[in-house]
Amino acid sequence: MRVTKQAASRHVRPRSLHEVAERTRSGQTFDPGLREFLDEFYSHPERRQDMIADEPCAVGAVQDAYLAAVAEHLAECWRLRCPDWVQSERRFLQRPFFAGGLEDLKATLLVESPVAFRRRMLFVGRDVLDRPRRLSAAGDR
C-alpha cells in the first residue's frame, strides 16, 4: 500500500503555532493539533524560539487568544523572547472562557490559570500545557 505525500504530511506534528492555526483553518481540530505542537516544542529545544515567532492566522476568537497565551506562557517558562504578535487586540477575549464548561470548575480555573491565559480571560487548569514529553525535557530549561 502506497502512502501519498498528502497522507504522510497529515501525520507530521505541527512545527509552529502558525502551522497549528493553518491546519485548524483547513478543517483539522484545534486541540489535537495544539497537543502535537507541544510535543514537538518540548522535543526540540534548539527550535523553540522559531516555533512561536510567526503570527498565526485568525481561526476564531477563543483559539486566537489561546495561541497568544500559549506563546506568551512558553516564552516565559523557557526564557524565550515573547513575540510582539501576542499583544494584538484580537488576541484578547471580551468575555471570559472557561475550559471544560463545568460550572463547578470555575472557581478552581480562576485560581489556577497561568497569567498569560488569565489576562486574556481564558480560564484553564494550571497544567494546561503539560505533556509527557515536557517531563523529559524539563532538564534543559
N, CA, C and O atoms as a GROMACS GRO file, in nm:
protein
  564
    1MET      N    1   0.083  -0.118   0.000
    1MET     CA    2   0.000   0.000   0.000
    1MET      C    3   0.088   0.125   0.000
    1MET      O    4   0.176   0.139   0.085
    2ARG      N    5   0.066   0.213  -0.094
    2ARG     CA    6   0.143   0.337  -0.103
    2ARG      C    7   0.080   0.446  -0.019
    2ARG      O    8  -0.043   0.461  -0.016
    3VAL      N    9   0.162   0.521   0.049
    3VAL     CA   10   0.114   0.635   0.126
    3VAL      C   11   0.144   0.759   0.044
    3VAL      O   12   0.258   0.784   0.006
    4THR      N   13   0.040   0.837   0.018
    4THR     CA   14   0.060   0.958  -0.062
    4THR      C   15   0.132   1.064   0.022
    4THR      O   16   0.131   1.059   0.145
    5LYS      N   17   0.192   1.158  -0.048
    5LYS     CA   18   0.262   1.268   0.021
    5LYS      C   19   0.165   1.345   0.110
    5LYS      O   20   0.201   1.384   0.221
    6GLN      N   21   0.043   1.366   0.062
    6GLN     CA   22  -0.057   1.440   0.139
    6GLN      C   23  -0.093   1.363   0.266
    6GLN      O   24  -0.102   1.422   0.374
    7ALA      N   25  -0.113   1.230   0.254
    7ALA     CA   26  -0.147   1.150   0.371
    7ALA      C   27  -0.033   1.148   0.471
    7ALA      O   28  -0.057   1.154   0.592
    8ALA      N   29   0.089   1.139   0.423
    8ALA     CA   30   0.205   1.137   0.512
    8ALA      C   31   0.219   1.270   0.584
    8ALA      O   32   0.257   1.272   0.702
    9SER      N   33   0.191   1.381   0.517
    9SER     CA   34   0.208   1.512   0.580
    9SER      C   35   0.108   1.534   0.692
    9SER      O   36   0.134   1.614   0.782
   10ARG      N   37  -0.005   1.466   0.689
   10ARG     CA   38  -0.104   1.481   0.796
   10ARG      C   39  -0.055   1.423   0.927
   10ARG      O   40  -0.104   1.459   1.034
   11HIS      N   41   0.042   1.333   0.920
   11HIS     CA   42   0.092   1.267   1.041
   11HIS      C   43   0.215   1.336   1.098
   11HIS      O   44   0.266   1.295   1.203
   12VAL      N   45   0.263   1.438   1.034
   12VAL     CA   46   0.375   1.516   1.085
   12VAL      C   47   0.319   1.618   1.185
   12VAL      O   48   0.222   1.687   1.156
   13ARG      N   49   0.382   1.626   1.300
   13ARG     CA   50   0.335   1.720   1.402
   13ARG      C   51   0.357   1.864   1.356
   13ARG      O   52   0.455   1.892   1.287
   14PRO      N   53   0.267   1.954   1.393
   14PRO     CA   54   0.288   2.096   1.360
   14PRO      C   55   0.417   2.145   1.424
   14PRO      O   56   0.446   2.115   1.539
   15ARG      N   57   0.494   2.221   1.347
   15ARG     CA   58   0.624   2.269   1.393
   15ARG      C   59   0.621   2.414   1.441
   15ARG      O   60   0.724   2.471   1.475
   16SER      N   61   0.501   2.473   1.443
   16SER     CA   62   0.488   2.611   1.491
   16SER      C   63   0.342   2.636   1.528
   16SER      O   64   0.253   2.563   1.487
   17LEU      N   65   0.320   2.742   1.605
   17LEU     CA   66   0.183   2.783   1.634
   17LEU      C   67   0.115   2.831   1.506
   17LEU      O   68  -0.006   2.813   1.489
   18HIS      N   69   0.192   2.891   1.418
   18HIS     CA   70   0.139   2.933   1.288
   18HIS      C   71   0.082   2.812   1.213
   18HIS      O   72  -0.026   2.820   1.154
   19GLU      N   73   0.153   2.702   1.216
   19GLU     CA   74   0.107   2.581   1.148
   19GLU      C   75  -0.017   2.521   1.217
   19GLU      O   76  -0.104   2.466   1.149
   20VAL      N   77  -0.025   2.530   1.348
   20VAL     CA   78  -0.146   2.484   1.419
   20VAL      C   79  -0.267   2.561   1.366
   20VAL      O   80  -0.371   2.501   1.337
   21ALA      N   81  -0.254   2.693   1.352
   21ALA     CA   82  -0.364   2.776   1.303
   21ALA      C   83  -0.398   2.742   1.158
   21ALA      O   84  -0.516   2.733   1.122
   22GLU      N   85  -0.298   2.724   1.074
   22GLU     CA   86  -0.322   2.689   0.934
   22GLU      C   87  -0.398   2.557   0.923
   22GLU      O   88  -0.492   2.545   0.844
   23ARG      N   89  -0.358   2.460   1.001
   23ARG     CA   90  -0.426   2.330   0.999
   23ARG      C   91  -0.569   2.343   1.051
   23ARG      O   92  -0.661   2.280   0.998
   24THR      N   93  -0.588   2.425   1.153
   24THR     CA   94  -0.722   2.447   1.206
   24THR      C   95  -0.810   2.512   1.100
   24THR      O   96  -0.924   2.473   1.078
   25ARG      N   97  -0.754   2.611   1.036
   25ARG     CA   98  -0.828   2.681   0.929
   25ARG      C   99  -0.867   2.586   0.816
   25ARG      O  100  -0.972   2.604   0.753
   26SER      N  101  -0.784   2.485   0.791
   26SER     CA  102  -0.814   2.391   0.683
   26SER      C  103  -0.905   2.276   0.728
   26SER      O  104  -0.930   2.183   0.651
   27GLY      N  105  -0.953   2.282   0.853
   27GLY     CA  106  -1.053   2.185   0.896
   27GLY      C  107  -1.008   2.085   1.000
   27GLY      O  108  -1.091   2.007   1.048
   28GLN      N  109  -0.882   2.085   1.038
   28GLN     CA  110  -0.838   1.994   1.143
   28GLN      C  111  -0.881   2.048   1.279
   28GLN      O  112  -0.900   2.169   1.295
   29THR      N  113  -0.895   1.962   1.375
   29THR     CA  114  -0.939   2.001   1.508
   29THR      C  115  -0.826   2.070   1.584
   29THR      O  116  -0.712   2.024   1.582
   30PHE      N  117  -0.858   2.180   1.650
   30PHE     CA  118  -0.761   2.264   1.718
   30PHE      C  119  -0.686   2.192   1.830
   30PHE      O  120  -0.563   2.191   1.832
   31ASP      N  121  -0.758   2.131   1.923
   31ASP     CA  122  -0.695   2.074   2.043
   31ASP      C  123  -0.589   1.967   2.012
   31ASP      O  124  -0.479   1.975   2.065
   32PRO      N  125  -0.619   1.868   1.929
   32PRO     CA  126  -0.514   1.770   1.899
   32PRO      C  127  -0.393   1.832   1.828
   32PRO      O  128  -0.279   1.793   1.853
   33GLY      N  129  -0.418   1.929   1.741
   33GLY     CA  130  -0.306   1.996   1.674
   33GLY      C  131  -0.218   2.070   1.772
   33GLY      O  132  -0.096   2.068   1.760
   34LEU      N  133  -0.280   2.135   1.870
   34LEU     CA  134  -0.202   2.207   1.971
   34LEU      C  135  -0.122   2.109   2.057
   34LEU      O  136  -0.006   2.136   2.089
   35ARG      N  137  -0.182   1.998   2.094
   35ARG     CA  138  -0.110   1.897   2.173
   35ARG      C  139   0.010   1.842   2.094
   35ARG      O  140   0.118   1.822   2.151
   36GLU      N  141  -0.009   1.818   1.966
   36GLU     CA  142   0.102   1.770   1.883
   36GLU      C  143   0.211   1.875   1.873
   36GLU      O  144   0.330   1.842   1.877
   37PHE      N  145   0.172   2.002   1.860
   37PHE     CA  146   0.271   2.110   1.859
   37PHE      C  147   0.352   2.109   1.989
   37PHE      O  148   0.474   2.121   1.986
   38LEU      N  149   0.285   2.095   2.103
   38LEU     CA  150   0.356   2.094   2.231
   38LEU      C  151   0.455   1.980   2.239
   38LEU      O  152   0.566   1.997   2.291
   39ASP      N  153   0.418   1.864   2.188
   39ASP     CA  154   0.513   1.752   2.184
   39ASP      C  155   0.637   1.789   2.102
   39ASP      O  156   0.749   1.758   2.141
   40GLU      N  157   0.614   1.854   1.990
   40GLU     CA  158   0.724   1.898   1.904
   40GLU      C  159   0.808   2.004   1.975
   40GLU      O  160   0.931   1.998   1.972
   41PHE      N  161   0.743   2.098   2.038
   41PHE     CA  162   0.811   2.206   2.109
   41PHE      C  163   0.903   2.150   2.218
   41PHE      O  164   1.019   2.189   2.228
   42TYR      N  165   0.850   2.061   2.300
   42TYR     CA  166   0.929   2.006   2.410
   42TYR      C  167   1.041   1.914   2.361
   42TYR      O  168   1.140   1.895   2.431
   43SER      N  169   1.026   1.860   2.242
   43SER     CA  170   1.126   1.768   2.188
   43SER      C  171   1.243   1.837   2.120
   43SER      O  172   1.347   1.776   2.099
   44HIS      N  173   1.228   1.964   2.085
   44HIS     CA  174   1.329   2.034   2.005
   44HIS      C  175   1.367   2.168   2.066
   44HIS      O  176   1.325   2.273   2.017
   45PRO      N  177   1.446   2.167   2.173
   45PRO     CA  178   1.482   2.293   2.239
   45PRO      C  179   1.555   2.391   2.148
   45PRO      O  180   1.545   2.512   2.168
   46GLU      N  181   1.626   2.342   2.051
   46GLU     CA  182   1.701   2.430   1.962
   46GLU      C  183   1.612   2.510   1.867
   46GLU      O  184   1.658   2.608   1.808
   47ARG      N  185   1.486   2.471   1.852
   47ARG     CA  186   1.395   2.540   1.760
   47ARG      C  187   1.283   2.616   1.832
   47ARG      O  188   1.197   2.674   1.765
   48ARG      N  189   1.281   2.617   1.961
   48ARG     CA  190   1.166   2.670   2.035
   48ARG      C  191   1.133   2.815   1.999
   48ARG      O  192   1.015   2.847   1.979
   49GLN      N  193   1.232   2.902   1.991
   49GLN     CA  194   1.203   3.042   1.960
   49GLN      C  195   1.133   3.055   1.826
   49GLN      O  196   1.036   3.129   1.813
   50ASP      N  197   1.182   2.985   1.727
   50ASP     CA  198   1.122   2.991   1.593
   50ASP      C  199   0.980   2.934   1.591
   50ASP      O  200   0.898   2.975   1.509
   51MET      N  201   0.951   2.842   1.680
   51MET     CA  202   0.822   2.775   1.681
   51MET      C  203   0.709   2.866   1.729
   51MET      O  204   0.592   2.840   1.701
   52ILE      N  205   0.744   2.972   1.800
   52ILE     CA  206   0.641   3.065   1.849
   52ILE      C  207   0.650   3.202   1.782
   52ILE      O  208   0.565   3.288   1.806
   53ALA      N  209   0.749   3.222   1.698
   53ALA     CA  210   0.779   3.356   1.643
   53ALA      C  211   0.675   3.408   1.545
   53ALA      O  212   0.634   3.524   1.556
   54ASP      N  213   0.631   3.327   1.450
   54ASP     CA  214   0.542   3.375   1.344
   54ASP      C  215   0.398   3.382   1.390
   54ASP      O  216   0.346   3.290   1.453
   55GLU      N  217   0.333   3.492   1.357
   55GLU     CA  218   0.194   3.512   1.398
   55GLU      C  219   0.100   3.415   1.327
   55GLU      O  220   0.101   3.406   1.204
   56PRO      N  221   0.020   3.342   1.404
   56PRO     CA  222  -0.079   3.254   1.344
   56PRO      C  223  -0.192   3.333   1.279
   56PRO      O  224  -0.225   3.444   1.321
   57CYS      N  225  -0.251   3.275   1.176
   57CYS     CA  226  -0.366   3.338   1.112
   57CYS      C  227  -0.487   3.330   1.207
   57CYS      O  228  -0.486   3.254   1.304
   58ALA      N  229  -0.588   3.408   1.178
   58ALA     CA  230  -0.711   3.409   1.259
   58ALA      C  231  -0.789   3.280   1.235
   58ALA      O  232  -0.811   3.239   1.120
   59VAL      N  233  -0.830   3.218   1.344
   59VAL     CA  234  -0.910   3.095   1.333
   59VAL      C  235  -1.035   3.098   1.420
   59VAL      O  236  -1.117   3.006   1.412
   60GLY      N  237  -1.052   3.200   1.500
   60GLY     CA  238  -1.166   3.212   1.590
   60GLY      C  239  -1.121   3.283   1.716
   60GLY      O  240  -1.005   3.272   1.755
   61ALA      N  241  -1.211   3.355   1.779
   61ALA     CA  242  -1.174   3.440   1.893
   61ALA      C  243  -1.105   3.362   2.005
   61ALA      O  244  -1.000   3.403   2.052
   62VAL      N  245  -1.162   3.252   2.047
   62VAL     CA  246  -1.104   3.175   2.158
   62VAL      C  247  -0.970   3.117   2.116
   62VAL      O  248  -0.873   3.126   2.192
   63GLN      N  249  -0.963   3.058   1.998
   63GLN     CA  250  -0.837   2.998   1.952
   63GLN      C  251  -0.729   3.104   1.932
   63GLN      O  252  -0.613   3.080   1.962
   64ASP      N  253  -0.766   3.221   1.880
   64ASP     CA  254  -0.668   3.328   1.859
   64ASP      C  255  -0.608   3.373   1.992
   64ASP      O  256  -0.487   3.392   2.002
   65ALA      N  257  -0.693   3.390   2.093
   65ALA     CA  258  -0.645   3.427   2.226
   65ALA      C  259  -0.562   3.314   2.286
   65ALA      O  260  -0.460   3.338   2.350
   66TYR      N  261  -0.606   3.193   2.265
   66TYR     CA  262  -0.538   3.076   2.321
   66TYR      C  263  -0.397   3.062   2.264
   66TYR      O  264  -0.303   3.034   2.338
   67LEU      N  265  -0.382   3.080   2.133
   67LEU     CA  266  -0.250   3.070   2.071
   67LEU      C  267  -0.155   3.176   2.127
   67LEU      O  268  -0.037   3.148   2.149
   68ALA      N  269  -0.205   3.296   2.149
   68ALA     CA  270  -0.122   3.402   2.207
   68ALA      C  271  -0.083   3.367   2.351
   68ALA      O  272   0.031   3.388   2.391
   69ALA      N  273  -0.177   3.314   2.426
   69ALA     CA  274  -0.148   3.275   2.565
   69ALA      C  275  -0.043   3.164   2.568
   69ALA      O  276   0.048   3.167   2.651
   70VAL      N  277  -0.055   3.069   2.478
   70VAL     CA  278   0.043   2.960   2.470
   70VAL      C  279   0.180   3.017   2.440
   70VAL      O  280   0.277   2.983   2.508
   71ALA      N  281   0.190   3.104   2.340
   71ALA     CA  282   0.320   3.161   2.303
   71ALA      C  283   0.380   3.239   2.420
   71ALA      O  284   0.498   3.224   2.452
   72GLU      N  285   0.299   3.322   2.485
   72GLU     CA  286   0.347   3.402   2.596
   72GLU      C  287   0.391   3.314   2.713
   72GLU      O  288   0.496   3.336   2.772
   73HIS      N  289   0.311   3.215   2.745
   73HIS     CA  290   0.343   3.127   2.858
   73HIS      C  291   0.469   3.045   2.830
   73HIS      O  292   0.555   3.031   2.917
   74LEU      N  293   0.481   2.990   2.709
   74LEU     CA  294   0.600   2.913   2.675
   74LEU      C  295   0.724   3.002   2.677
   74LEU      O  296   0.830   2.960   2.724
   75ALA      N  297   0.711   3.124   2.626
   75ALA     CA  298   0.824   3.217   2.627
   75ALA      C  299   0.871   3.242   2.771
   75ALA      O  300   0.991   3.244   2.798
   76GLU      N  301   0.777   3.262   2.859
   76GLU     CA  302   0.815   3.288   2.998
   76GLU      C  303   0.878   3.164   3.062
   76GLU      O  304   0.981   3.173   3.128
   77CYS      N  305   0.816   3.049   3.043
   77CYS     CA  306   0.865   2.926   3.106
   77CYS      C  307   1.004   2.885   3.056
   77CYS      O  308   1.085   2.832   3.133
   78TRP      N  309   1.030   2.910   2.928
   78TRP     CA  310   1.155   2.860   2.868
   78TRP      C  311   1.254   2.974   2.840
   78TRP      O  312   1.353   2.955   2.769
   79ARG      N  313   1.225   3.092   2.896
   79ARG     CA  314   1.315   3.208   2.883
   79ARG      C  315   1.343   3.243   2.737
   79ARG      O  316   1.458   3.262   2.696
   80LEU      N  317   1.236   3.252   2.660
   80LEU     CA  318   1.243   3.292   2.519
   80LEU      C  319   1.193   3.435   2.506
   80LEU      O  320   1.130   3.488   2.597
   81ARG      N  321   1.222   3.496   2.393
   81ARG     CA  322   1.168   3.629   2.365
   81ARG      C  323   1.020   3.614   2.330
   81ARG      O  324   0.984   3.534   2.244
   82CYS      N  325   0.937   3.689   2.396
   82CYS     CA  326   0.793   3.684   2.369
   82CYS      C  327   0.765   3.759   2.239
   82CYS      O  328   0.802   3.875   2.227
   83PRO      N  329   0.701   3.694   2.143
   83PRO     CA  330   0.675   3.761   2.015
   83PRO      C  331   0.577   3.878   2.030
   83PRO      O  332   0.485   3.873   2.112
   84ASP      N  333   0.597   3.981   1.951
   84ASP     CA  334   0.512   4.101   1.957
   84ASP      C  335   0.366   4.071   1.924
   84ASP      O  336   0.277   4.137   1.977
   85TRP      N  337   0.342   3.975   1.836
   85TRP     CA  338   0.205   3.948   1.790
   85TRP      C  339   0.111   3.908   1.904
   85TRP      O  340  -0.011   3.922   1.890
   86VAL      N  341   0.164   3.860   2.016
   86VAL     CA  342   0.076   3.816   2.125
   86VAL      C  343   0.001   3.932   2.189
   86VAL      O  344  -0.097   3.910   2.260
   87GLN      N  345   0.047   4.056   2.164
   87GLN     CA  346  -0.017   4.174   2.223
   87GLN      C  347  -0.128   4.233   2.136
   87GLN      O  348  -0.192   4.331   2.176
   88SER      N  349  -0.151   4.176   2.019
   88SER     CA  350  -0.255   4.226   1.930
   88SER      C  351  -0.391   4.223   1.999
   88SER      O  352  -0.423   4.130   2.072
   89GLU      N  353  -0.469   4.325   1.976
   89GLU     CA  354  -0.601   4.338   2.039
   89GLU      C  355  -0.689   4.215   2.013
   89GLU      O  356  -0.766   4.174   2.101
   90ARG      N  357  -0.679   4.157   1.895
   90ARG     CA  358  -0.763   4.041   1.864
   90ARG      C  359  -0.720   3.914   1.938
   90ARG      O  360  -0.786   3.811   1.928
   91ARG      N  361  -0.610   3.924   2.011
   91ARG     CA  362  -0.561   3.810   2.089
   91ARG      C  363  -0.613   3.812   2.233
   91ARG      O  364  -0.564   3.738   2.318
   92PHE      N  365  -0.711   3.898   2.260
   92PHE     CA  366  -0.771   3.910   2.393
   92PHE      C  367  -0.922   3.896   2.380
   92PHE      O  368  -0.983   3.955   2.290
   93LEU      N  369  -0.982   3.818   2.467
   93LEU     CA  370  -1.127   3.798   2.465
   93LEU      C  371  -1.198   3.914   2.536
   93LEU      O  372  -1.142   3.979   2.625
   94GLN      N  373  -1.320   3.938   2.495
   94GLN     CA  374  -1.404   4.039   2.560
   94GLN      C  375  -1.491   3.976   2.669
   94GLN      O  376  -1.539   4.044   2.760
   95ARG      N  377  -1.512   3.845   2.658
   95ARG     CA  378  -1.593   3.770   2.756
   95ARG      C  379  -1.512   3.652   2.804
   95ARG      O  380  -1.437   3.594   2.725
   96PRO      N  381  -1.525   3.613   2.929
   96PRO     CA  382  -1.447   3.501   2.981
   96PRO      C  383  -1.483   3.368   2.916
   96PRO      O  384  -1.598   3.344   2.879
   97PHE      N  385  -1.382   3.284   2.902
   97PHE     CA  386  -1.398   3.149   2.851
   97PHE      C  387  -1.343   3.053   2.956
   97PHE      O  388  -1.228   3.066   2.999
   98PHE      N  389  -1.425   2.958   2.997
   98PHE     CA  390  -1.384   2.859   3.096
   98PHE      C  391  -1.370   2.723   3.029
   98PHE      O  392  -1.466   2.671   2.971
   99ALA      N  393  -1.251   2.666   3.036
   99ALA     CA  394  -1.226   2.534   2.978
   99ALA      C  395  -1.313   2.431   3.049
   99ALA      O  396  -1.335   2.439   3.170
  100GLY      N  397  -1.361   2.336   2.975
  100GLY     CA  398  -1.440   2.229   3.032
  100GLY      C  399  -1.588   2.259   3.041
  100GLY      O  400  -1.671   2.168   3.034
  101GLY      N  401  -1.623   2.385   3.056
  101GLY     CA  402  -1.762   2.425   3.058
  101GLY      C  403  -1.842   2.382   3.180
  101GLY      O  404  -1.964   2.396   3.181
  102LEU      N  405  -1.777   2.329   3.282
  102LEU     CA  406  -1.849   2.285   3.401
  102LEU      C  407  -1.853   2.397   3.504
  102LEU      O  408  -1.749   2.452   3.541
  103GLU      N  409  -1.970   2.431   3.548
  103GLU     CA  410  -1.990   2.539   3.645
  103GLU      C  411  -1.909   2.516   3.772
  103GLU      O  412  -1.854   2.610   3.830
  104ASP      N  413  -1.901   2.391   3.816
  104ASP     CA  414  -1.830   2.358   3.940
  104ASP      C  415  -1.680   2.387   3.933
  104ASP      O  416  -1.615   2.404   4.037
  105LEU      N  417  -1.624   2.392   3.812
  105LEU     CA  418  -1.480   2.413   3.797
  105LEU      C  419  -1.439   2.560   3.791
  105LEU      O  420  -1.320   2.590   3.800
  106LYS      N  421  -1.532   2.650   3.776
  106LYS     CA  422  -1.498   2.790   3.752
  106LYS      C  423  -1.408   2.848   3.860
  106LYS      O  424  -1.309   2.915   3.827
  107ALA      N  425  -1.438   2.826   3.984
  107ALA     CA  426  -1.356   2.884   4.093
  107ALA      C  427  -1.213   2.830   4.086
  107ALA      O  428  -1.117   2.905   4.104
  108THR      N  429  -1.199   2.702   4.061
  108THR     CA  430  -1.066   2.641   4.050
  108THR      C  431  -0.989   2.699   3.932
  108THR      O  432  -0.871   2.732   3.945
  109LEU      N  433  -1.055   2.711   3.819
  109LEU     CA  434  -0.989   2.764   3.700
  109LEU      C  435  -0.950   2.910   3.716
  109LEU      O  436  -0.846   2.952   3.665
  110LEU      N  437  -1.031   2.987   3.786
  110LEU     CA  438  -0.996   3.126   3.813
  110LEU      C  439  -0.865   3.137   3.889
  110LEU      O  440  -0.783   3.225   3.862
  111VAL      N  441  -0.844   3.047   3.982
  111VAL     CA  442  -0.724   3.049   4.065
  111VAL      C  443  -0.604   2.989   3.994
  111VAL      O  444  -0.493   3.041   4.003
  112GLU      N  445  -0.625   2.879   3.922
  112GLU     CA  446  -0.515   2.803   3.864
  112GLU      C  447  -0.462   2.858   3.732
  112GLU      O  448  -0.348   2.830   3.697
  113SER      N  449  -0.539   2.932   3.660
  113SER     CA  450  -0.499   2.976   3.526
  113SER      C  451  -0.367   3.052   3.528
  113SER      O  452  -0.350   3.145   3.606
  114PRO      N  453  -0.272   3.010   3.442
  114PRO     CA  454  -0.148   3.088   3.431
  114PRO      C  455  -0.179   3.230   3.385
  114PRO      O  456  -0.279   3.253   3.317
  115VAL      N  457  -0.095   3.324   3.422
  115VAL     CA  458  -0.118   3.466   3.394
  115VAL      C  459  -0.142   3.494   3.246
  115VAL      O  460  -0.232   3.572   3.212
  116ALA      N  461  -0.065   3.434   3.159
  116ALA     CA  462  -0.081   3.459   3.015
  116ALA      C  463  -0.221   3.424   2.966
  116ALA      O  464  -0.270   3.486   2.871
  117PHE      N  465  -0.286   3.328   3.028
  117PHE     CA  466  -0.422   3.288   2.993
  117PHE      C  467  -0.522   3.380   3.063
  117PHE      O  468  -0.615   3.431   3.001
  118ARG      N  469  -0.501   3.398   3.191
  118ARG     CA  470  -0.595   3.477   3.273
  118ARG      C  471  -0.613   3.618   3.217
  118ARG      O  472  -0.725   3.669   3.212
  119ARG      N  473  -0.503   3.682   3.176
  119ARG     CA  474  -0.515   3.820   3.128
  119ARG      C  475  -0.589   3.830   2.995
  119ARG      O  476  -0.627   3.939   2.953
  120ARG      N  477  -0.608   3.716   2.930
  120ARG     CA  478  -0.688   3.711   2.807
  120ARG      C  479  -0.829   3.659   2.834
  120ARG      O  480  -0.906   3.633   2.742
  121MET      N  481  -0.861   3.643   2.962
  121MET     CA  482  -0.991   3.592   3.008
  121MET      C  483  -1.013   3.447   2.963
  121MET      O  484  -1.126   3.404   2.938
  122LEU      N  485  -0.905   3.373   2.955
  122LEU     CA  486  -0.910   3.228   2.930
  122LEU      C  487  -0.880   3.161   3.064
  122LEU      O  488  -0.773   3.183   3.122
  123PHE      N  489  -0.971   3.081   3.111
  123PHE     CA  490  -0.953   3.018   3.240
  123PHE      C  491  -0.938   2.869   3.222
  123PHE      O  492  -1.031   2.799   3.180
  124VAL      N  493  -0.819   2.821   3.254
  124VAL     CA  494  -0.778   2.684   3.228
  124VAL      C  495  -0.710   2.628   3.353
  124VAL      O  496  -0.685   2.702   3.448
  125GLY      N  497  -0.680   2.501   3.352
  125GLY     CA  498  -0.609   2.440   3.463
  125GLY      C  499  -0.462   2.478   3.462
  125GLY      O  500  -0.408   2.519   3.359
  126ARG      N  501  -0.398   2.466   3.577
  126ARG     CA  502  -0.257   2.506   3.589
  126ARG      C  503  -0.165   2.424   3.499
  126ARG      O  504  -0.060   2.472   3.459
  127ASP      N  505  -0.203   2.302   3.468
  127ASP     CA  506  -0.119   2.214   3.386
  127ASP      C  507  -0.164   2.209   3.240
  127ASP      O  508  -0.145   2.108   3.173
  128VAL      N  509  -0.224   2.316   3.194
  128VAL     CA  510  -0.283   2.320   3.060
  128VAL      C  511  -0.186   2.282   2.949
  128VAL      O  512  -0.228   2.227   2.848
  129LEU      N  513  -0.058   2.311   2.964
  129LEU     CA  514   0.039   2.282   2.858
  129LEU      C  515   0.129   2.163   2.890
  129LEU      O  516   0.227   2.139   2.820
  130ASP      N  517   0.096   2.089   2.994
  130ASP     CA  518   0.176   1.971   3.026
  130ASP      C  519   0.152   1.860   2.925
  130ASP      O  520   0.040   1.834   2.881
  131ARG      N  521   0.261   1.796   2.890
  131ARG     CA  522   0.260   1.680   2.801
  131ARG      C  523   0.364   1.583   2.853
  131ARG      O  524   0.457   1.626   2.922
  132PRO      N  525   0.352   1.456   2.824
  132PRO     CA  526   0.454   1.361   2.870
  132PRO      C  527   0.596   1.400   2.828
  132PRO      O  528   0.690   1.381   2.904
  133ARG      N  529   0.611   1.456   2.708
  133ARG     CA  530   0.744   1.495   2.661
  133ARG      C  531   0.802   1.610   2.742
  133ARG      O  532   0.924   1.625   2.751
  134ARG      N  533   0.716   1.692   2.802
  134ARG     CA  534   0.766   1.805   2.880
  134ARG      C  535   0.844   1.755   3.000
  134ARG      O  536   0.946   1.814   3.036
  135LEU      N  537   0.799   1.648   3.061
  135LEU     CA  538   0.868   1.594   3.177
  135LEU      C  539   1.010   1.552   3.142
  135LEU      O  540   1.103   1.575   3.219
  136SER      N  541   1.027   1.491   3.026
  136SER     CA  542   1.161   1.450   2.986
  136SER      C  543   1.245   1.568   2.939
  136SER      O  544   1.368   1.559   2.938
  137ALA      N  545   1.181   1.678   2.900
  137ALA     CA  546   1.254   1.796   2.853
  137ALA      C  547   1.283   1.896   2.964
  137ALA      O  548   1.354   1.993   2.943
  138ALA      N  549   1.228   1.873   3.082
  138ALA     CA  550   1.240   1.970   3.191
  138ALA      C  551   1.384   2.000   3.230
  138ALA      O  552   1.413   2.108   3.279
  139GLY      N  553   1.472   1.908   3.209
  139GLY     CA  554   1.612   1.928   3.245
  139GLY      C  555   1.685   2.028   3.157
  139GLY      O  556   1.794   2.073   3.194
  140ASP      N  557   1.629   2.065   3.042
  140ASP     CA  558   1.701   2.156   2.952
  140ASP      C  559   1.652   2.299   2.963
  140ASP      O  560   1.676   2.378   2.872
  141ARG      N  561   1.585   2.334   3.068
  141ARG     CA  562   1.538   2.473   3.088
  141ARG      C  563   1.652   2.566   3.111
  141ARG      O  564   1.631   2.686   3.129
   0.00000   0.00000   0.00000
